[in-house]
Amino acid sequence: MTNSFFITGMPRSGTRFLAENMNMSTRWTVKHEVRKRRDITTIQRRFKKDFYGEVSAYLLPFADKISCAKRGIILRSPVQIWLSLTAWHNVEKYPETLDVKWTEDLVSLTAGIPRIFDLIETGKFHVISFEHAVNEIDYLESVFGFFGINDVAITQKMLDTKINAKSDWHITRMEDFDRETIDQIMRLEGEYANRMLKYLVRQDD
């Protein structure tokens, strides 16, 4: 098996942040969201290279099929993912398609969160906390180290730089959505909290 890895998670969970900073390594090539044919044969071929990694939400459907040295999953609160996803779609530019995009986002989130915890429960994935990764130097160093990237200096400037930000975002709050949407997201948040608690209890045992 080659010295390769992948990290996956939901969209808007810090995949670009990790990929671009990991790719500062002089030894490793770490890519974000490779936009080639998304079938397992094509994907697996990329991981035959040494010192190669990918950090991408697109790999989530294939995460239990990819063969490589190490695997990771990023965890982020469903509420925070939802607010980030919906903010990404600019209200002023695309008012006629906004409802469609938000519906797609909700379907993706509803399916994705249980999928992530099912993968974690296999014991084959290194779990990465989004909140810790984007706020704590020591934590991010430990993530890089786990995946074998030891030649990148983690700095406060790295954490402070918003890699995937847009100045024209329409920032939303949960209160901006209809009652049905809020209820669905909060149910997901509750499921996330319950499964997260069970995961943490097992880690302590």
C-alpha positions in Angstrom: 0.0 0.0 0.0 1.3 3.4 -0.9 1.9 6.3 1.6 -1.4 8.1 0.8 -4.4 9.4 2.6 -7.8 11.1 2.1 -9.9 13.2 4.4 -13.6 13.7 3.7 -16.7 15.3 5.4 -19.7 17.5 4.5 -19.3 20.5 2.2 -18.4 23.6 4.1 -16.5 21.7 6.7 -13.0 23.0 6.2 -11.8 20.7 3.4 -10.3 23.5 1.3 -8.7 25.0 4.5 -7.0 21.6 5.2 -6.0 20.8 1.6 -4.4 24.2 0.8 -2.4 24.3 4.0 -1.4 20.6 3.8 -0.3 21.2 0.2 2.3 23.7 1.5 4.4 20.6 2.2 7.5 20.2 0.0 7.1 16.4 0.2 3.4 15.8 -0.2 0.9 16.7 -2.9 -2.5 17.3 -1.3 -5.4 18.2 -3.6 -8.9 19.5 -3.0 -12.0 18.3 -4.8 -10.4 16.6 -7.9 -13.0 17.2 -10.6 -12.5 14.0 -12.6 -14.8 11.1 -13.2 -16.2 10.1 -9.8 -16.1 6.3 -10.0 -14.1 4.2 -7.6 -11.8 2.8 -10.2 -10.7 6.3 -11.3 -10.5 7.5 -7.7 -8.5 4.5 -6.5 -5.9 5.0 -9.3 -4.9 8.4 -7.9 -4.0 6.8 -4.5 -1.4 4.6 -6.0 1.1 7.4 -5.7 3.3 7.9 -2.6 3.0 11.1 -0.6 -0.4 11.9 -2.1 -3.5 13.1 -0.3 -6.9 14.5 -1.1 -9.3 16.4 1.1 -12.7 16.5 -0.4 -16.4 16.2 0.4 -16.8 14.5 -3.0 -15.1 11.4 -1.6 -17.8 10.8 1.1 -19.9 8.4 -1.0 -16.7 6.3 -1.7 -15.0 6.6 1.7 -15.5 3.0 2.7 -14.2 1.7 -0.7 -10.9 3.7 -1.1 -7.8 1.8 -0.2 -5.0 4.0 1.2 -2.7 4.2 4.2 -4.8 6.6 6.3 -8.4 8.1 6.3 -9.9 11.0 8.0 -13.3 12.6 8.6 -14.1 16.2 9.5 -16.9 16.8 12.0 -18.8 20.1 12.1 -22.1 21.0 13.6 -25.1 20.6 11.2 -26.3 24.1 12.1 -23.0 25.6 11.2 -22.7 23.6 8.0 -26.3 24.7 7.1 -25.6 28.4 7.7 -22.4 28.2 5.7 -24.0 26.3 2.8 -26.9 28.6 2.5 -24.8 31.7 2.8 -22.7 30.4 -0.1 -25.6 30.9 -2.5 -25.8 34.6 -3.1 -29.4 35.9 -2.7 -29.0 39.0 -4.8 -27.3 37.2 -7.7 -29.5 34.0 -7.9 -32.9 34.8 -6.3 -34.7 32.5 -8.8 -32.7 29.4 -7.9 -32.1 30.0 -4.2 -35.0 27.7 -3.0 -33.8 24.9 -5.3 -30.2 25.2 -4.0 -31.3 25.3 -0.4 -33.5 22.2 -0.9 -30.5 20.4 -2.4 -28.4 21.4 0.5 -30.9 20.1 3.0 -31.2 16.7 1.3 -27.4 16.5 1.2 -27.1 17.4 4.9 -29.8 15.0 6.0 -28.1 12.1 4.2 -24.5 13.1 5.0 -24.5 13.4 8.8 -25.7 9.8 9.5 -23.3 8.6 6.8 -20.3 10.3 8.5 -21.1 8.7 11.9 -21.6 5.3 10.3 -18.1 5.5 8.8 -16.6 6.7 12.1 -18.1 3.7 13.9 -16.1 1.4 11.7 -13.0 2.6 13.6 -11.1 3.2 10.3 -11.2 7.0 10.3 -9.3 9.6 12.1 -11.8 12.1 13.4 -11.0 15.8 13.0 -12.9 18.6 14.7 -13.6 21.6 12.5 -13.8 24.0 15.4 -10.5 22.8 16.9 -8.7 22.7 13.5 -9.5 26.2 12.6 -8.8 27.7 16.0 -5.9 25.8 17.7 -2.3 25.6 16.5 -1.5 22.5 18.6 -4.5 20.7 17.4 -3.9 21.4 13.7 -0.2 20.3 14.2 -1.5 17.0 15.6 -3.8 16.5 12.5 -0.9 17.2 10.1 1.4 14.9 12.1 -1.1 12.1 12.0 -1.2 12.2 8.2 2.6 12.4 8.0 2.9 16.1 7.1 5.7 17.3 9.4 7.3 20.0 7.2 4.6 22.7 7.4 4.8 25.4 10.2 1.4 26.0 11.6 1.0 29.7 12.5 -1.7 32.0 13.8 -1.8 33.7 10.5 -2.8 30.4 8.9 -5.7 30.0 11.2 -6.8 33.7 10.8 -6.8 33.5 7.0 -10.3 32.8 5.6 -9.4 30.6 2.6 -12.9 30.1 1.2 -14.6 33.4 2.1 -16.6 35.6 -0.2 -17.1 39.3 0.4 -20.6 39.2 -1.3 -22.1 36.5 0.9 -25.6 37.0 2.2 -25.1 36.0 5.8 -28.1 34.1 7.2 -29.3 33.1 10.6 -31.5 30.2 11.6 -34.3 32.7 12.2 -34.2 33.6 8.5 -35.7 30.2 7.5 -39.2 28.8 7.7 -40.4 26.8 10.6 -40.2 23.4 8.8 -36.6 24.0 7.7 -35.6 25.1 11.2 -37.2 21.9 12.7 -35.4 19.7 10.2 -32.0 21.3 10.9 -32.5 21.2 14.7 -33.5 17.5 14.5 -30.2 16.9 12.7 -28.4 18.9 15.3 -29.9 16.7 18.0 -29.0 13.5 16.2 -25.4 14.9 15.7 -25.1 15.7 19.4 -26.4 12.3 20.5 -24.0 10.4 18.2 -21.2 12.7 19.0 -21.7 12.0 22.7 -21.8 8.2 22.1 -18.5 8.5 20.1 -16.8 10.5 22.9 -18.0 8.0 25.5 -16.5 5.1 23.5 -13.2 7.1 23.1 -13.0 7.4 26.9 -13.6 3.7 27.6 
